[in-house]
Amino acid sequence: MNFYTDILPLVVVLAFLFLGSAYGIRKIKVRCSNYLANSFLALGSLVFCFGLLEILAINYLSFLPDPEKQFPPIADFFNERIPFVRMKDSIVYINPPHREGTTFGHKFKTNYLGFREKNFEGKKPPNTFRILVFGDSYTYGTGVSEDHRFTNLLEGFLNKKGGAKRYEVLNFGVAGYNTDQERDLMEAMLRWIECDLVVIGFYSNDMAMTTKNRMKSFHVYDHITNINGEKVGTFSNSVRNFSTLPVGEPLEFRRPTSWLEDLKIFHILANRTNLNMDKMLPTPSRWKFISNEFQEMKGLTRKYGLPPPVVLLIYPGQPSSNDYIHPKGELAQHINVLRFVGDRLSQKGFIVADPLQLFQKHSGMGMTVSEWEGHSNYLGHYLYSLSILKTITSHNLLAK
């Protein structure tokens, strides 16, 4: 139901009906006529004021600068994307191997597997503790250099400890990934890459289900080769592949919205208060789907003799006007959904790295790549890396 086509005409009619009734009742002298007239007058005034407030809200928003037009569009040379390719019989997609790209002026190359990472052997070097990190564009590092990504920072912090053991953190982040794709990619990588720990970067929008609509335009790769030119094991999943994907997400994955949420006055209040705090929370069906994906990831780590995955809760990049101490609007919604996910995964035996206290400590500082690009900058990645370091140290996960 749309407010402007269905509700607003009704509001106008009701306002005139109530006000007209109040006037008519005052004209006829019957018992309780004053009481009835005042009641209709009050109802008519409330409906009229409701409509007037919405009209004022529309005009108020029309005078505000459009965030989409406030800054220049992102130039191609800032974010030169490498086209994705889908792996055959899989929902996994990657960048083509051995390609060059740019993300906001930071040049990078993909390795022999198609990831923004150095080349490496599947077998660990001697005396090496290896961590595999999976995630979306925040993990991949949109808008930051490779040295400033939290995976590179974490590797540097760990190797500062000195000693005979060396630490290696490998980044398998792919822009746009959902949790189901991270699960299938993890299965493919663990088949032939030795490691000691797995980290999953989780952002609020990773709970989407991968569908045919999203994947149908990608070119298909039959296989990729490792550093020695040998064919890497299959990416296929016997239970789920492109042919079994639904065209779109199930209807029960979508949260029903009321006509009230179409109101401009509701939009204004929601951005400045916690009126719509639960907006991003998943429906029971969506959470059941995502919870199952996480449980399968936990099963994969158990299969290969690894600790439960460490789940990093990724808070969004924010401009210097952010308030992580008293969040409102969209920021509060992000925090709410990450708290929801973190609490439930902790209950299921996952190790959760939550950098919220660090973000609160740096509240009011710019944490975004630029005014028109919301991914986290160096500060955000630095806080992610500190959170993981503290978590894996406190849980004694480096003792292996």
N, C-alpha and C positions, 0 to 999 in steps of 0.2 A: 504494500500500500504506500503510495507516494503522497507526501504532505501537500505538495503544491497543486496536484491534479485532483486528489480525492478529499483531503482534509480541509484545505483552506477555503474552498467554496462552502463547505459545510459550516465552518467557523463564521463566515460572513452571514450565512442564512440564519444560524442560531442566534447570533448577536442581534440582528434586526428582529427576529422572532421574540426573543426575551424582552428586549426593550419596548417593542410594540405592544406586547402583552401587558407589560407594566403600565404603559400609558392607558391602554384600554380598560384595565381593571380599575384604575383610579376614576375613570369616568362613570362606572356603574357603582352605585352605592349598595353593596351587599355586605353581609357579615364577613369579617376577616379580610375585607378588600385591601386595607392598608398593608396588612401582613403579607398577602399574596403579591401585591404590587411591589413591595420592597424586596421580596425574595426574587421575583423575576428581574427587577432592576439590578440586584446584586449579581445574579447569574449572567445577565447580559453584559454588565460592566466587566466581569471577569473574562468572558469570552472575547469581548472587544479588546481588552488590555493584552490578552494573550496574542491575538492577531497583530496588534500594534507593536508589541515587543519583537515579534518575528520580523516584521517589516523594518523596524529600526536596526535589528541585527544584520539583515541583508544589506542595508545601506552602510552600516558600520564596516562590514567586511569588504564592501566595494571600495572603501577609501584606504584600506590597508595595502601595503605593497605586496605583490604576488611573489612568494618565495621562488617560484620557478623562473620569474623574469628579473629578480633582484640582482642576479649575478650573470655574467656571460655564460653561454653554453660551454660544456666541456669540449675542448678541441680534440680532434683525433690524435694529435701528436702527444697529448697528455695521457691518453688511455688507449693505446694501440692494442686492440684485442687480437689474440690468436684464435682462429676458429676452432671450435670443439669438434671432436670425432667420437662417435660411439663405438664401443667395443662389441664385436659380433656376439649375439646370443646373450646380451647383458643389458642392464640399465646403467652401467658405468660409462661415463664419457671422460675424455682427457684432452689435453692439448696435444697436437702432433709433436713427436720427438724432434729434437735438434732444431728448434725454431727460435727466433728472436722476437721479443716484444717490448713494449714500454708501458709502464703504469705511472702516470703523472711524472714523466720525465726520468723515471728510474728504469734503466734498461735491464733486461734479464734474458736468460736463455733457458729453454726446457732441456731436461736431460734425456737420456736414451729411452726413458719410460714416458716422457711427456709431462713431467712435473717440474715445477720451479724449484729445483734442488740439484745439488752436485751429483755426478755419477758415483755409483757405489756398487760393491759386490753384494750378492745375496747373502753370502756367508760373512759373519762378523769378523773383523780383524781381531787378533789376539788381545786379551786384556781390555776389551772394549765393552762398555755398557751402552746398548743402543735403544733409543726411544723412537717409536713411529708415531707421528701426529697426523690425525685426519680431521678434516673440517671443510668449511666453505671459504668464501672470499676473504673473511677476516683472518683465517689461518693462512691462506694463500698469500695474503699481504697486499691487497689492493691499495695503491697509493703510497706505499713505503718501499724503501730499498730492502734488499735481502738481508743486509746486516742489521736492519732495524726491526725485522720480524721477531715475534716472541720466540719462535723456535730457534733462531740463530742466537738471540740473547740468552736463552736458557742454556744452550750448548756452551756459550762462553762462560756463564756463571759456574756451571758444573766443572768445567776444566780448569777454573781458577783454583780449585781445591788442591791441585797438584797430585803427586803420587803416581804409582805405576799404572793405575787404571785410567783409560781415556773414555770420554763420554761423547756420543754421537747422537744428534737429534735430527731425524729426517722428516721433511715436510711433505705431506701428501694432500695438502689443501687444494681444492678445486673450486673456482668461483661458481656460485649458484647451486652448490650441492645440497641435497636433502639428507636427512638421517638414514633413509633406506639405501641411498647410494653409498654413503660412508660405510655402512655395514657390508655391502657387497664388495666394495673396493678393499676393505680390510680383509675379508676372506681371501680375495685373490692375492693380496700382498703377503699375508702370513703363510701362504702355501710354500713360498720359496725365499722369503727374507727372514733371516734370523734376527730376533730382537729380545729385549728383556722387559719392556714396558710399552703400553699403548696409551696414548692421550687422545681424547676426542674433544675438539672445540665445538661448543654448542651455542648457536645464536637463536634468537626468538623465532625467526622465520624458517628454521630448519625442520619444522614439523610438517611441512607440506609432503604430500604423496607424489612420487614421480609418476607421470602419466604419458600416454602416447602423444597427446597434444604438445607437450613440452619437448619431446625427444625426436619427433618425426622428421625434423629438418636437418638433423646431423648426418654427415657422411659416416660410413661404417668402415671400421678397420677390422681386418681378420685377426691380426695378432701384432704384438710388438716384440722386439728383441732386446736381450740384456746387453751388458757392456761387452760381452764376448761375441755378440752377434747371434746368440742362441735364442730360439723362440721361447718367450716367457709363457708359463703355464696359463691355462684358460681363465678367462674372466667370467665364464658362464655360470649361471646358477640354475640347478636342476628344478628348483621350485618357481623361480621368478626370472623372467627375461622380457625383452621388448614385446614379444608377441603376446605375452600374458598380461601386459599392463592394461589398466582401464583407460578409456579415452580421456576421461576427466575424473576429478575427485568425487567420491560418494557424497550424496547430498547431506548425509548425517555428519560429515566432517565440518560443515559450515554452521557457524553460530547464527541462530535466527535473530534478525534485527527488527526493531519496531519502528513505526513511523516517527516516533519521537527523535530517533537518532538522525533523521533527515533534517531536523530543524537546525537553522543557523544559530539560534540561541543556544541549543544543546551543544553545537560544535564549539562555540565560544567558551561555554562553561567547562566543557570536557578538557579543553586545552589549558585551562587556568586552574583547574581543581582536580580532584580524584573522583569526579562524578562517574566516569566510565572506566574505572580501575580494572575491571575484569575483561575488557574488550579482547585482549590477545590470548586469554586462557583457552586451551583446547577443549573441544567437546569431548564427552566420554568416549565416543567412537575413535576420534583422532588420537586421544591419549592412549587408548588400548593398542592402536596400531604402532605408535611411536615407542611405547613401553616394550612391546614385543621386539622391535628392532634393537633396542638397547639390551634386552635380555639375550638376544642372539649374539650380540657383540661380546657380552660377558661369557657366553658359552664358547665362543671362538678363543678367547684368551685362556679359558680353562683347558681347552683342547690342546693348546700349545704350551701348557705349563707356565702360564704367565699370571701375574696378579690381576685382579679386576681392573677394568679400564679406569683411568683417571679422566673425569669429565670436567673440562674447563668451562665455566659459565662466562660467556663473552658479552660484556656490557657494551652498548653502542658508543661509537665516537660522538662527541658532543662539542659544540662551540664553547667559547669561554663564558657564555651566559648560563651554562648548566648548573644545576643544583642537585647534587647527589645526596645531600643531607635531608632536604625537604623537597623531594621530587614531585612534579605535577605533570599532568597530561600524558603525552606519549612516553616520556622517560619513565614515569611511574608505572605505566603499563608494561614496559620492557622489564623493569625490575620485578614486578609482580609475577610475570610468567617465568622468569628465571628462578625466582624463589620457589615457585610451584614445582618446576622441573627438578631443581636441586634437592628439595625436601623429599620428593618421591623416589628419586634415584638413590639417595642416601639410605632410605628405608629398604631398598632392594640390594644393598651391599656394594654399591658403586662408591668410589672415592671421588668426592666432589671438591674441586678447587674453585672457591668463590672469592673473587677479588673485590667485592663490593666495598669492604672497609677501606681498601687502598684507594678506590675511586672516590669514596667520601672524604678521605684525607686530602685528596687533590681536587676537591669540588671547586668549581669556579675557574679551573684552568682549561685551556683549549685542548681537546682530545680528539679532534677530527682532522682529516687530511687537508680540507679546505672548506671555505664557506659553502661551496656547492657540491661537496662530496663527503658523505657521512661516515666513511670507513675510518677506523681508528688510526691516529698518527703514532709517532714514536713513543710518546708518553703512554698511550693506551697499551701498546705492545709491551712496553717496559713493565707495566703493572700486571699484565697477563703473565709474563715470565716470572715475576716475583711470586705471584700466587701459586703457580705450578711448583716452583722451587720449594716454597714453604710447605706445600702439601705433601710432595713426595718425600721430603726430608722428615717431616713429622710422622709419616706413616712408615718410615724406615724402608722405603722401596728401593733404595740404592745399595742395599747390603748384599745383593746377589753377586 
